[in-house]
Amino acid sequence: MKHLNKKTLLAASVASLITVNTFAVDVDSVTVTFDHPQSIAISNATNTLNAESGTVTVTTWEVTSNNAVTIQFTGSSFDTSGNTITTPILAKQEVNAKDALISGAYDQLTTKYGVQLQGQSSVENAANTESWGGGNAPTGTPATLVSNLTSDASVTKTFGAVMPSDAGEFTYTLYTAGTGDASATQSGDYKATVVTVITADEKDGL
């Protein structure tokens, strides 16, 4: 009987050893990440030139990017004394009867701007998905156009981030209107410089 007991104990011991070895499995996992950088390109502006007072000029840019961007504007012109200003009001230097420029004398047109988006997939501020300053019927002031992050009424804050289409593209158009008094505002070519800046505002869902 003692001999049988020894066999039983030996069998049990071997079986226990086999069980431990069978389930000794070690598993490791890693998360692989790859940073695909954002790219941005903006086309040269296409615009209407030599518009008459009271009409609207149209300037369009095409943006190509693989993530969201913000839109800003800066500008420059002259005040009525000929000093350079950072507000893009349509202005021109006055001339006299001898066709000579008059120092320190500039006329300005009442200037309005509007911006229209097209082809984007979404904007950050959903209540203002397509236009600023009346879009193609401009009502925005020059000062507000270039106020950027300093004013809630600016183009930058009205739209927030703009996400291009799945093809990575969208366009935005600047509409400019200038009007003057038919009698008191001197005729001629009125100009203002407007610069647009596109800045990456990458969204990653985190």
Beta strands, then each sheet from edge to edge (+ up, - down):
strand 1: 40-42
strand 2: 46-47
strand 3: 56-65
strand 4: 69-78
strand 5: 84-85
strand 6: 91-95
strand 7: 101-108
strand 8: 110-118
strand 9: 122-123
strand 10: 131-132
strand 11: 162-163
strand 12: 169-179
strand 13: 193-200
sheet 1: 1+ 3- 2+
sheet 2: 1+ 3- 12+ 8- 10+
sheet 3: 5+ 4- 13+
sheet 4: 6+ 7-
sheet 5: 9+ 11-
end
